[in-house]
Amino acid sequence: MGTVASGIRDGKGFDVTLAAIPFAFLFFLSFLPLVYNVLMSLQQVDMFSLAQVFRPFVGLKNYQEVFARPEAWLVMKNTVIFVVASIAGQFLIGFGLALFFWIGFPGSSWLRGLFLVSWVMPGLVVGAIWNLILSGDFGVLNYLLKSLSITNANIFWRSDPAYSLWAVIIANIWLGVSFNMILLSVGLSSIPGDLYEAAELDGANGWQRFWTITLPMMRSTIGAVISLGMIFTLQQFDLFAVITSGGPNNSSNVAQYWAWLWSFKEYDFAKGATISVVMIIVVMIASVIYVRSTRHEVRG
């Protein structure tokens, strides 16, 4: 112990200290809760045994009972639709904005900064704002749709089963567009301008330059953006709690909100943990994709 302490004082063990502190943080606040969550999904847990570690072991019974529920596959389908639609909307709009601001014009930096407002706002605040925008009787969105003659009647976004999930998707797209725009803007700025000048001299038009230069050079950035978008979208909870509460009749219920309902409404913490474990596996897959997509950037 004295040798380690003297090494730290001499500066030789400083790098070890820098690595040990975040490792301890991750171990106690991430790894141990993760192990506890997985263990809880294999046990029978109620309010009286929640504080205990050794509880009746039931194996995969919780997983079987969760996926045997009549709403299970609706929730899973809603989760897939929510993730795919949110990521697609955030990426396409964010990429379009990144290309727009990449051109550069007076005031572009100031205007781009305004888009960051949505990213720094808490999810509960965003949900409250979109609650007003999506209101069926006096919402701004219905007013715009009727003004543009897209619809003649009010759409009850939050209470109509056909639209409730899309109400949350629209709000989540708005929330994540700025994050996609910033990351994609960084990727665009790293592309050498000489490549575009050479391609233009060779007679390549705008679409050809985008397809042969921009997209290949942005491959790792796009992979990172989509992977991070999947992770953040699977963690989204606030918008569901504020806008639809998973209803009506589970039409907008997704896995992350369903896990919360099991744990804190039904007080069946084992089944809530079971859903969380399934989500953790998906997030880990997305994390591996993210690490692989940025591997060459880190090495370079």
Secondary structure, 3 states (H helix, E strand, C coil): CHHHHHHHHHCCCHHHHHHHHHHHHHHHHHHHHHHHHHHHHCECCCCCCCCCCCCCECCCHHHHHHHHCCCHHHHHHHHHHHHHHHHHHHHHHHHHHHHHHHHCCCCHHHHHHHCHHHHHCCHHHHHHHHHHHCCCCCCHHHHHHHHCCCCCCCCCCCCCCCCHHHHHHHHHHHHHHHHHHHHHHHHHHCCCHHHHHHHHHCCCCHHHHHHHHHHHHCHHHHHHHHHHHHHHHHCCCHHHHHHCCCCCCCCCCCHHHHHHHHHHCCCCHHHHHHHHHHHHHHHHHHHHHHHHHHHHHHHC
